[in-house]
Structure formats: C-alpha cells, structure tokens
Amino acid sequence: MLPFTSRKPVEFRPKFPAIWKAGLGALFSLLGVATTFAQGKEQSTSTSGKLSLESEFSFGTVGNSNFRQRSEEGKVSAWDMGARDVVSIQAQEGFLVRIGLEFHRYNFDVPNSLNLPSKLQESNLVVGADLQLGDAWIVRVEAQPGYYGGDTGLRTANFDCPIVLGASYFASSDLQFVVGLSVDPQRKYPVLPGIGFRYQYNSNWVFDFILPQPRIEYNLDKSILLYVGGDLQGSTFRVQGDFGSNHGVAKLNDAWVDYTQVRVGVGASWKIRPSLTLEVEAGIVPIQEFDFHRADIRASATEIPPYGGVVLKAAF
C-alpha cells in the first residue's frame, strides 16, 4: 500500500507548533509477510480552512532477481505505479473525517518456470477519521475497502477490507511515539501490531523510525532534504479463478497471495513549492516474496537487485 503523504492539515493544532507528524504508520513483517497498516505523516499549520487534500503519485522499478519456488528457479523483474488522493474534512474541533481513493499496481516479468502472477493490483476507498484527545494524543481509525486482485477486473471475489487502528503520542515538540494495529482477514497473519517513534535531534537531523518508511533525514536547506532508509511495500491479493489451472497447480485457483517487497536506499526530496514535493531514490531490494499461504506455496528472491523510484506529492 501507498503510505500517507506529507501534507498541511488544518484540522488539529496541538500545543507543539514546531511539528505535527502523526505517523500512524504501517507494520510490514521483515520475514516476508506484507501488511497494510498505512502511514500518515503530517506537519502543523495555522491555516484556518476546513478542508485539506493530500495527493501522491509514485513509480518504481526493480531489476532482475533470481526467484526460487520449490525446485524451480527463474529471473523476475518488476515495476509498479500508484496514486492516492485523500480529502480531510474537519467535522468539528478535534475530529477529522478522511475520504479518498487509492490505486496501486505491480507488474512482473515472470518466466514460465514459476507459478507467479504477471500483475497484482489494488483499487480501494479510504474511509476513516482522526480524533484528537487532549494536547498529546491523536487517534486514527481507517478502513480500506476495495478490490485486491491479479487482474484489472472488479470481481466480488477480490473484495477485501483491511482496517487500520493507530495512536500517536507527543512526548514533546521533538519526540513522538506511534502504536498501531493492522487487521486483514485474508493475510497470512490477520492481526499485526506496529510501533515506532520520530525524534528531531536539531534543525537539520531527524530520526524517523515509523514504518513503512523509516528514515534518517538531513535538511540541507529549506527546499532540499537528503535521507537514507527503507520502504516496505506490498499487500494481499487474490489471483484469477483459472490462475492455478493455467499453471498446472489447481489449488492456486482463486488463491490469496501476500506480496512483500523491502527496499533499502538513499534519496533526495526537493520542495518545488510549499505544496509540491518531488522525491527521487535508489538502492537495493534485499527481500522479495510471493506467499500463497493457504496453498502452502511460496517463492522468494535469492538475489538482491537494484531499484529506483520517484514520488510526487502535493498538499493543499
């Protein structure tokens, strides 16, 4: 899933004016189980409006890597693209309603020797709310109902509704703790917890250890930010009804698959204007995996390929 983008919300104004980064982040298991506990990273503002919009477009590509599935092996490359648009509406003081759309598609160049999908796609709504409790706590509840499948069709069999519960505690203007829970009945592990924190050491250095994009950031100037860190991607999808039959493995028909991709790299963020940011990054992908957990069939990468990606973020 795409993480929440940075934006300038107007709905909450805690007594920590330097930073409001409510990273209700997602846990993705580094052992290869993808989750979808989505992240929000916000900063405070004095704008007095009642509406805000966060928008993001991303594109990434991963080089060839050898995959092993039981006794078979083969080279797999991938590219992905995604978009997310969420409108935030302040219903009343301290209560924010969030409504939006999200799309993400992974495409794979797969050899005939492996029983893997050539594409995985999600198209879902974002429906949730943020609630401020006192000056130090912000709680988020979010549902992501939609279609998670191996093709572009909107089959009812592909419907799923992951749910995110999270809370952010501001220990000070520089230190924030985050705890959350991800629920997805189709995932190998339906319920997964997550924790993290963000610490601003000084005006230049930020240690942001909130999944799915933990980072160490250095502000070069007001418009350029450099970072090193990770990006944990993936979700749970249902392949086509004839997928298994087409590959000679009938138990893979209509099977749910957890796809996980873990990226580690360096990048730069350029604030083109206050409401528009461009990020460019490159690195390696130490973990890639397809896990048909109910069919007990899994394919994992045995090599570490390079990757590159760009993200364009807008906030109004």
Helices and strands as residue ranges (DSSP letters): E 51-69, E 72-92, E 95-109, E 119-133, E 137-143, E 146-149, G 156-158, E 159-160, E 163-170, E 175-183, E 191-200, E 205-209, E 215-219, E 224-238, H 243-246, G 250-252, E 256-273, E 276-292, E 297-301, E 306-315
